[in-house]
Structures are given as structure tokens and as C-alpha cells.
Amino acid sequence: MTTEQSILRLVFPEQVFDWFDPIEGAKNGEEVRIVFEEKNNPPEECRNKKIHSKGFTDITINDFPLRGRKTLLTFRRRYWQVEGKPGVIKRDIKLAFPGTQLEQEFADFLKAGG
């Protein structure tokens, strides 16, 4: 684990790192962007089947501001296809509070009058 990854583990919930690896970070005068990519670990029901990675879909959510900057977290969600079956599959990982584009802890903070 790199020093940068160790520092990110201090800021983000541990569950994020169960499913995602941080791959990129940038800041400008107004915002911080951090990109996480889903690990290539297919769902359990696919373990003994021939599968192919079918790419990613990006989901961007707002998180707690960092150092006074808007914070955007992009999660690159991975999709797979089971050979011989139509459609694609993905893991059921809840990233944002239902009905919002906010991370769960940030939504709770705002609801409490943060």
C-alpha cells in the first residue's frame, strides 16, 4: 500500500477500499476530484463461469468539502458478461444516499443541520 493510499484510508470509510482502488486525484481552485476504480472481482455467482470485463460506468457523487473545496468522488463501476448469457452484471454496491447524489455520511450530516 502506498503512502497516498494509507492517507486516503484515514478519510474514507474502510468499505470503500473493499471494493475500489483509488486511481486518480486532482484539485483546482474550487474543487477536489478523487477517482476510485472497482476491483476486478466478479460477483460470487460468476466464480466458476467464463466471464469477460465489459468496461466501466462512472458515477460521480458530492462528498464532504475538503479544505473549503467542493469534493467530487467518481466511482468507476465495472461490468461483466457471463459467456453465453445475454446482458451484463455488476455488483450491488450502494454509493449514494437514495434520492441524492450525496455520500451517505454527508447526507446524514446535512439532514442533522450540519
C-alpha positions in Angstrom: 0.0 0.0 0.0 1.3 3.4 -0.9 1.6 6.4 1.4 -1.2 8.1 -0.5 -3.5 5.1 -0.1 -2.7 5.0 3.6 -3.7 8.6 3.9 -7.0 8.1 2.0 -7.9 5.3 4.3 -7.9 7.9 7.2 -10.5 10.0 5.3 -12.8 7.5 3.6 -14.9 4.6 5.1 -13.0 1.3 5.1 -15.7 -0.3 3.0 -14.7 1.8 0.0 -11.4 0.0 -0.2 -13.0 -3.4 0.0 -14.5 -2.8 -3.5 -12.4 0.1 -5.0 -8.8 1.2 -5.6 -8.0 5.0 -5.7 -6.5 5.7 -9.2 -6.5 9.4 -9.6 -6.8 12.7 -7.7 -6.7 16.3 -8.7 -7.6 19.8 -7.3 -8.1 23.2 -8.7 -9.1 26.4 -7.0 -12.7 25.4 -6.5 -12.9 21.6 -6.2 -11.2 18.3 -5.4 -11.8 15.2 -7.5 -10.9 11.7 -6.5 -11.4 8.7 -8.8 -11.9 5.1 -7.5 -12.0 2.1 -9.8 -13.9 -1.0 -8.9 -11.6 -4.0 -8.4 -11.8 -6.8 -11.0 -13.5 -9.2 -8.6 -16.7 -10.6 -10.3 -19.7 -11.4 -8.1 -19.6 -14.7 -6.3 -22.3 -16.3 -8.6 -19.8 -16.0 -11.5 -16.8 -17.5 -9.9 -16.9 -20.8 -11.8 -18.1 -19.4 -15.1 -16.2 -17.9 -18.1 -16.7 -14.1 -17.8 -15.4 -11.0 -19.6 -15.0 -7.5 -18.3 -17.2 -5.2 -20.4 -15.9 -1.9 -19.2 -17.0 0.8 -16.8 -19.7 3.3 -16.0 -18.7 6.3 -14.0 -20.8 7.6 -11.1 -19.9 10.9 -9.5 -21.2 12.0 -6.1 -20.7 15.0 -3.9 -18.9 14.4 -0.6 -17.8 16.5 2.4 -15.9 19.6 1.3 -12.2 19.3 1.7 -10.2 22.4 2.7 -13.1 24.6 1.6 -13.3 23.0 -1.9 -16.3 21.1 -3.4 -15.4 17.4 -3.3 -16.4 15.1 -6.1 -15.9 11.4 -5.9 -16.0 9.4 -9.1 -16.5 5.6 -8.8 -15.7 3.7 -12.0 -18.2 0.8 -11.7 -17.1 -2.4 -13.5 -19.5 -4.6 -15.6 -19.0 -8.2 -16.6 -20.7 -10.5 -19.1 -21.1 -14.3 -18.5 -20.1 -16.1 -21.6 -23.2 -17.4 -23.4 -25.7 -15.3 -21.5 -27.3 -12.0 -22.6 -26.7 -8.8 -20.8 -24.2 -7.6 -18.3 -23.9 -8.0 -14.5 -22.5 -5.7 -11.8 -22.1 -5.8 -8.0 -24.8 -4.2 -5.9 -22.7 -1.6 -4.1 -24.6 1.4 -2.6 -22.6 4.6 -3.2 -25.1 7.4 -2.7 -27.9 8.1 -0.3 -31.2 7.1 -2.1 -32.7 10.1 -4.0 -29.5 12.2 -3.8 -26.0 12.3 -5.3 -24.6 12.6 -1.8 -22.5 10.1 0.0 -24.4 8.6 3.0 -22.4 10.2 5.8 -22.6 13.6 4.1 -26.4 13.3 3.6 -26.8 12.4 7.3 -24.7 15.4 8.3 -26.8 17.8 6.2 -30.1 16.3 7.5 -28.9 16.8 11.1 -28.3 20.5 10.3 -24.5 20.2 9.9 
